[in-house]
Amino acid sequence: QVQLVESGGGLVQAGGSLRLSCVVSGRTYNFYTMAWFRQAPGKEREFVASVNVGGDSLDYADSVKGRFTISRDNHKNTVALQMNSLRPEDTAVYYCNTRSKAWAWGQGTQVTVSS
């Protein structure tokens, strides 16, 4: 059974930075493209960024391009999301999963950006 544990969220002022981390346990994730998603209050969960198995193919939502960077460490079964130049509209609960959302969602980590 796969367990996804996200961490690193918090309250930050606009223009600030946060680094999110996701630990995948219970199953090797080395065969999967991994991704971050987010869900703001009253909105559907949306794709943020993904990274392939080799870590050399990255994809981003237009809204975060140039500000967010996704990475992975296959030895530690972790996926990270470096978020810079944060905006109030980035406020959401952030989740990791495979790009195809194959696993049960974790609890996520709350990111709140104040203006």
PyMOL commands that set and color helices and strands:
alter all, ss='L'
color gray80, all
select helices_A, chain A and resi 88-90
alter helices_A, ss='H'
color red, helices_A
select strands_A, chain A and resi 3-7+10-13+18-25+34-39+46-51+58-60+68-73+78-83+92-98+109-114
alter strands_A, ss='S'
color yellow, strands_A
deselect
rebuild
show_as cartoon
